[in-house]
Amino acid sequence: MARFLITLGIVILAIGLLWPYLSRIGLGRLPGDIVIERENMTFHFPLMTCLLLSAFLSLVFWIVNR
């Protein structure tokens, strides 16, 4: 369990450090992401980004466990 938590922490750290570069390629602003803008509020729901990340991580975990 400790090894998993350390690995998860390192992955989250890497994503945090790479976030400026990931936002340049369009993650969070893909077609299918929901953005609602009102006068005093903006709501972002990155539906397509979540689906793509889920598919990618599923593929990676499938390859690693093989």
N, C-alpha and C positions, 0 to 999 in steps of 0.2 A: 504494500500500500504506500509506503514511504517513497519507493522508487517512482511509482506512478505520479504522486503529487509533485515530486521534484521535476519530473519530465513535463508535467502539465504547466508548472510554473515557468519553466524555461521556454516552452512554446508560447505562452501568453506574453512573456517578456519579448520574445522575438517578434511576435505580431505587433506589439506596441512600438517597438523600435522601427519596424518596417512600415508602419501605418502611413506616414507621409508619402512613401513611394507607392503603396497600394492604392491610395486615394487618387493618385495621378492616372492610374490605368482604368479608373472608373468604378471600382467597387463601391457600392452604396448609391450609385447613380445609374444603374442599369435599367433598360426598359423592363417594366414589370415591378419596379420598386414604387411604393406608394408614398407620395408627398402631398400633404394637405397644408396649404398656407392660408392663414386667416390674418386679420388685422394685427393681432397682438400675439400670435402663436404660429409655430411651424411644427408639424408632426411628420416624422420620417419613419416609414416601415419598410426596410430593405428586403422584401419578399424574395425577389429573384436572386439577390446576392446570397441570402441564406440558403436557398436551394442549390446554387452552384457550389458554395462552400461545403454543404452537406454531401453532395455527390463526390466532390474532390476528396474530402476526408474519408468517406466510405471506401473509395478506391484505394487510397493510401493504406488504410488499416487492413483492407483485404489483401493487398500485396504483402504487407509486413507479416501478417499471420499465415501466409501461405508457406 
